[in-house]
Amino acid sequence: MTRGELRPGDQGADIKHFVAQTKLAHKIGRVVAVRLSPGEDLLEGLTEACKKHSLNNGLILTGIGSLRAARFFNPVPLPDRKIGYGYGEPIALAGPIELLAATGMICKGDDGQTLFHVHLSLSDQNGGGWGGHLIEGNKVLITADFVLAEIEDMSMGRRYNEDVELMITVCPGCNVALDREQKALTESGYGPYDMPCIDFGQLIALALGVDLRKLGFEANSIPLTKVLEKVATSKGEKAHE
């Protein structure tokens, strides 16, 4: 594989090189470094930083630091849901907690409110690994450092769509496992499960206008056709059958 042949889920890809090689419809604009102080809530601090820098549409490229304690969501089986899964009760960890990584998206709600979709990788004081969807209640222990990037000439938003239900993962390996194990669960009598799965890197690429044919969706066991038809970023794009 040459330097220019980036694949979904590649780790450590140089952002400028990625933008140049994929000929994106939108480009990275300002890059902002943010430091949160002891006692600050992560979501509140990120909201204030975006307000201060008028950053409305963008990405959380990275985030590291330490937390007094941690609270986050993870998906659990929910039989009453159409897809069979959803977020359960918050998982709470006693501190101190090391924030190993944070990544996510920054956008605006219909009312103009700044919205975030952030996933965390965490380590407890015994070295145990944890991770999940960021919610309120994560306060900085010593420091938390983030790097935010603006996407120019693009309006990003979040809203609940009852017709589009899928699992978004930040770990390519988890994405593959969640996608392929559903068939095995169904065959073992625990289904039926047919929840489409998409990697966060693929989702960012979709938002930036990368050609669907370059993102490897044809490898999914659970077809993403219906989802891609709803989120395709360019007119005339067709989802893989």
Summary of the structure (lengths in Angstrom):
residues: 241
radius of gyration: 18.3
end to end distance: 26.6
largest distance: 52.6
contacts: 704
relative contact order: 0.18
helix: 23%
strand: 36%
